[in-house]
Amino acid sequence: MLTPDQKIPHFSINIPNTLTILRILLSPAFVIILFRHQYLYALLIFAAAGVSDGLDGFIAKHYNQRTILGAFLDPIADKVLILSAYICLASLQIVPIWIAVIVISRDVIIGIGVAIFGIFNVRLQVNPSLISKFTTCLQIATVILVLIDPDPRAMVIAKAVLYWATAGFTVASGLHYIYAGVNMLQDALGHEDPD
């Protein structure tokens, strides 16, 4: 039985990392089933991936199984699933293209920011903010709602509220990361010793 005091190697394939890898593998299955218009199965896969996300985080935190591999793979698994969902749903005209563009653009901008930190050889330490976590919840809730009833004419008001809330928080969290990143980069470069 696992105990909170167990020590796990940084790159161990433990239970949380296994769940994260399985979540990555679920993404192509989700895409295939979605394009086959099997929305109930797509919803079940998406929900299972969401449960595994919460479960791997809980196990990693409470049973001392946090690893470098897990810290690297977990956000990738989340982004692969969410971005795949929005790209597919927009291409199937289930969600408006503009909401997909906003969600995708935010992550592209964040990715560019990470690359800039790498170019300047500055260590990046970012803990997900409350607004970022809430943004992810809204993005997931939007996908779940439209998969429950993919007809754009159904639940129009509920969907519109979620679309605009998701868009607003996605933009706000993106601006928050840009602001934090610029300040972090300026501080790091400003404290470098002159040659």
N, C-alpha and C positions, 0 to 999 in steps of 0.2 A: 504494500500500500504506500502511496505517496505521502510524504510529510512535508510541512512547510520548510523544514531545515535541510532538505536534500540539496546537494550541490550538483549542478548540471554543467558540463562543458559548454563553452560559448557557442560551438557549432554543432551541438548534439541534435540529432533528429529525435526530439522528444514528442510528447503528445501535442502540445500547442503547435509546434512546427509542422507536425503531420497534418493537423487540421487545417493549417494555413495552406499547405501544399495541395490538399484536397480541394480547398476553396478555389485555388487557381485553376485546377483541373475542371472544376464545375463550370467555369466561364464559357469554354467552347461548347459544352453541352447545352448551356443556357441559350447561347446564340443560335445553335442549330434548331433547337425545339421552338424558339421564338419565331424563327423564319418559317417554320412549318405551321405556324398559327396555332400551336398547342399551348394556349395561354395559361391554362390551369397548371400544366406540368412545369411551364416556365416559372410560374409564381411559386410553386413548391420548391423548385431548385433555388430560386433567389432567396426564399425564406430560409431554406436549409443553410445556404451560405451565410446569411445574416446571423443565424443561431450559432454557427461554427465560429464566426468572428467574435461574438461575445464570449463563447465558451473558451476559446483558446486564450483570450485575454485574461479571463478569470483564473484559469489554471496557471498560466504563466506568473501572474501576480501573487496568488495565494499559496502556490506550491513551489516558489522559488525556481521557476523554470524559464526565466527570461534569458534569452540568448541573443548574441549579435545577429545570428542568422534569422531569428524570429523578428527582430527589430527591422531587419532589411526587407524580409519577405511580406510581413503583415500589411504595410501600407501599399505595397505593389498589388497584393491580392485584392485589397479593397478597391483600388483604382481601376484595375483590369475589369472587375465585375461591374462597377458602376458606370464606367465609360462605355463598356460594351453594351450595357443596357440602354443608355441614352442614344448611342449611335444607331442601334438596331430599332429602337422605338421611334426615333425620328425618321429613319428610312422607311419604316412601315406606316408612317403618317399617323401614329398613335399618339405621339406627343408633338407639340409644335417644334419646328426646327430651331427657333430662337432659344428655347430653354436648353436644348442640347448644346448649342453653340456656346452659351454662357458657362455651362458646366465643364465642357471640354476646354474652353479657353482659359479658365481659371487654373486648371491643372497643367496646361501647357506653359502658362506664365510661371507657375511655381517650379516646373521642371527647368525652365530657362534660368530661373534664379539659382537653383541648385548647381547648375552647370557653371554659372558665373562664380559662385563660391569656389568651385573646383579649379577654375582658371586662376583665381587669385590665391589658391592654396590656403583658403581660410576654412577652419573647421566650422561646420554648421551644426548647431544644436538648437533644435526647435521642438518644443513640447506642444502638442495640439491644444489650441485655446478652446475656451468654452464655446465661442461663436463657431469655430471650425467643427466641433463635435455636433453642435446643433444643426449646422449646415448639412453634414453627412446624414443625420437623422431625417431631415427634410427631403434630401435627395432620394433616400431609400423609401420613405413613405410615398413619394410621388410615383416611383416605379411600382410599388405594391398596389397603389390605388388604380393605376391605369391597367395593370394586369388583371385586377379583379373584374374590371369591365373595360375592355379595350375600345369600345365604341366611343369615338370622340363626342358623340351627341348625348352620351350618358353622363350623369353626375357632373354636369357642366360647371355649376357653381363651385362644388367641392374641388374639382380639378383646377379651375382657374385660381382659386385661393392658394392651393398648393404650388401651382406653377409660379405665381408671383412671389410667394413667400420663399420658395426655393431659390428663385432668381435673385431676390434681394439679399438673402443671407449668403449666397454664393459669391456675389459681387463684394459684399462687405467683408467676408472672410478673406477673399483674395486681396483686397486693399490692405487688410490687417497684416497679411503675410508680407506684402510688398513693403509696407512701412517698417515692420520689424526687421526684415531682411536688409533693407537699406541702412538702417541704424546699426545693425550688427556688423555689416561690412565696413561702414565708416569707422566704427570703433576699433575693429580689428586692424584696418589699414592705418588708422591714426596712431595706434600704439606700437606699430612696427619700429624697430630700431633703425635709424638711418645707416646706410652703407658707409 
